[in-house]
Amino acid sequence: MAQPVLIINGHDYAPLVEELNITNNDLDAEGSGRDVQTGLMHRTRIATKMKAEVKLLRLQQAQMQRLAADIAGTFYSATLVDPTTGAQVTKSFYTSERPYGAQRYNRETGAPYYDGVTFSMIER
């Protein structure tokens, strides 16, 4: 199995990926929907947008800070593998909710780390 690709703002997060689930969502034009008389579906697709659900392995404090900065902007650049083509693609994404997981501490060093970091990347 190939290693996942996840590069956000030039930073490689692939070694930290536990799961990367990608879906494509259709955006339909206004007026799309089912005919109330026949039940026949009418739709005009405007675009298809990618959404990636990202779950990361344990992050150290410096990794968490870098990730938080990378996904904090209104939009950011990310590279991943498009499952429909198998090719790497770079697109503009946004993240509206940023759950940073559980903050824990190494009992020996007192250094913080983060477990359960998950977020969604939605194509602009």
C-alpha positions in Angstrom: 0.0 0.0 0.0 1.3 3.4 -0.9 2.2 6.0 1.7 -0.4 8.8 1.9 0.5 12.2 0.6 -0.5 15.2 2.7 1.4 18.4 2.2 -0.1 21.6 3.7 1.5 24.9 3.0 4.7 23.1 2.0 4.9 21.0 5.2 4.8 17.3 4.9 2.3 15.7 7.3 2.2 12.3 5.5 4.3 10.5 8.2 1.7 11.7 10.8 -1.4 10.5 8.9 -3.4 7.7 10.6 -6.4 8.0 8.2 -7.1 10.1 5.2 -10.7 9.7 3.9 -11.5 11.6 0.7 -14.9 12.2 -0.8 -16.0 14.2 -3.8 -19.2 16.3 -3.3 -21.3 17.6 -6.2 -22.6 21.2 -6.1 -25.9 21.5 -7.9 -27.5 24.7 -9.4 -30.5 26.3 -7.8 -33.6 24.5 -9.1 -32.1 21.1 -9.0 -34.2 18.5 -7.2 -37.1 16.1 -7.6 -40.2 16.8 -9.7 -43.1 16.7 -7.1 -45.4 15.2 -9.7 -43.2 12.3 -11.1 -40.4 12.0 -8.6 -37.9 12.3 -11.4 -34.6 13.9 -10.4 -33.5 17.0 -12.3 -30.1 18.4 -11.6 -27.5 20.7 -13.0 -24.0 20.0 -11.6 -22.1 23.2 -11.2 -18.9 21.6 -9.8 -17.4 18.7 -7.9 -15.4 19.6 -4.8 -13.0 17.4 -2.8 -13.3 16.9 1.0 -10.6 15.2 3.0 -11.2 13.9 6.6 -7.8 13.8 8.2 -6.9 11.9 11.4 -3.4 12.2 12.7 -1.1 10.2 14.9 0.2 11.7 18.1 1.7 15.2 17.6 4.4 16.8 19.7 3.9 20.5 20.7 6.0 21.9 17.8 4.1 19.8 15.3 0.8 20.9 16.7 1.8 24.6 16.5 2.9 24.2 12.9 -0.3 22.4 11.9 -2.4 25.0 13.7 -0.7 27.8 11.8 -0.9 25.9 8.5 -4.7 25.4 8.6 -5.6 28.7 10.4 -5.8 30.9 7.3 -9.0 31.5 5.4 -7.6 29.3 2.6 -4.5 27.2 2.3 -2.7 25.1 -0.3 -2.6 21.3 0.2 -1.3 18.4 -1.9 -2.8 14.9 -1.8 -3.6 12.0 -4.1 -6.8 12.2 -6.1 -8.4 8.7 -5.8 -10.1 9.1 -9.2 -6.8 9.6 -11.1 -4.1 8.3 -8.7 -2.2 11.5 -9.3 -1.1 14.1 -6.8 -3.1 17.3 -6.9 -2.6 20.6 -5.2 -5.7 22.6 -4.4 -6.9 25.4 -2.3 -8.8 24.3 0.9 -10.4 25.7 4.0 -11.0 24.2 7.5 -13.9 25.7 9.5 -13.6 23.5 12.6 -10.2 22.7 14.1 -10.4 20.1 16.9 -6.9 19.8 18.2 -7.5 16.6 20.2 -6.6 15.8 23.8 -3.7 17.6 25.2 -1.6 15.2 27.3 1.7 15.4 29.1 4.7 13.0 29.1 5.1 12.1 32.7 8.8 11.9 32.5 9.6 15.1 30.7 6.4 17.1 31.3 6.3 17.9 27.5 2.8 18.3 26.0 1.6 16.2 23.1 -1.8 15.9 21.3 -3.8 12.7 20.7 -6.8 12.4 18.4 -6.2 15.4 16.1 -8.8 15.4 13.4 -10.0 18.0 10.9 -11.7 18.4 7.5 -10.2 20.0 4.5 -12.9 21.3 2.1 -11.9 22.4 -1.4 -12.4 26.1 -2.1 
